[in-house]
C-alpha cells in the first residue's frame, strides 16, 4: 500500500560566501535538484565522513 511520508523540517538562516552559493547553484541546476536538497545532501555527506574519520582515530 502507498504510504505518504512527511519529513519534519525547521527553517534556519545561514550565511554562505557568495562563491560557495554560486558553486552550489551551478551543481543544483546541473543535477536538476533544489538548492535545499543539495545543501542537505552535502551536510549529511560531510557529517557521515566526519563520523567515519573520528571512528578511525579512536582505533
C-alpha positions in Angstrom: 0.0 0.0 0.0 1.2 3.5 -0.8 2.2 5.4 2.3 2.8 9.1 2.3 5.8 10.1 4.5 6.4 13.5 5.8 9.8 14.6 6.8 9.7 17.2 9.6 11.8 20.3 8.8 12.7 23.5 10.5 13.7 26.9 9.0 17.2 28.2 9.8 19.2 31.0 8.3 22.8 30.5 7.3 25.2 32.9 5.7 27.4 31.5 3.0 30.2 33.1 1.0 29.0 34.3 -2.4 31.4 32.0 -4.3 30.1 28.9 -2.4 26.5 29.9 -3.2 27.4 30.2 -6.9 29.0 26.8 -6.9 26.0 25.2 -5.2 23.6 26.9 -7.6 25.6 25.6 -10.5 25.6 22.0 -9.2 21.9 22.1 -8.3 21.0 23.3 -11.8 23.2 20.7 -13.4 21.6 17.9 -11.3 18.1 19.3 -11.6 17.6 19.4 -7.9 16.7 22.2 -5.5 19.4 24.1 -3.6 17.8 23.0 -0.4 18.1 19.3 -1.4 21.7 19.8 -2.4 22.7 21.5 0.8 21.0 18.8 2.9 22.9 16.1 0.9 26.2 17.9 1.3 25.7 18.3 5.0 24.7 14.7 5.5 27.7 13.5 3.5 30.1 15.7 5.4 28.8 14.6 8.8 28.9 11.0 7.8 32.5 11.4 6.6 33.4 13.2 9.8 32.0 10.4 11.9 33.9 7.8 9.9 37.1 9.8 10.4 36.5 10.1 14.1 35.8 6.4 14.4 39.2 5.6 12.7 41.0 7.9 15.0 39.6 6.0 18.0 41.2 2.7 16.8 
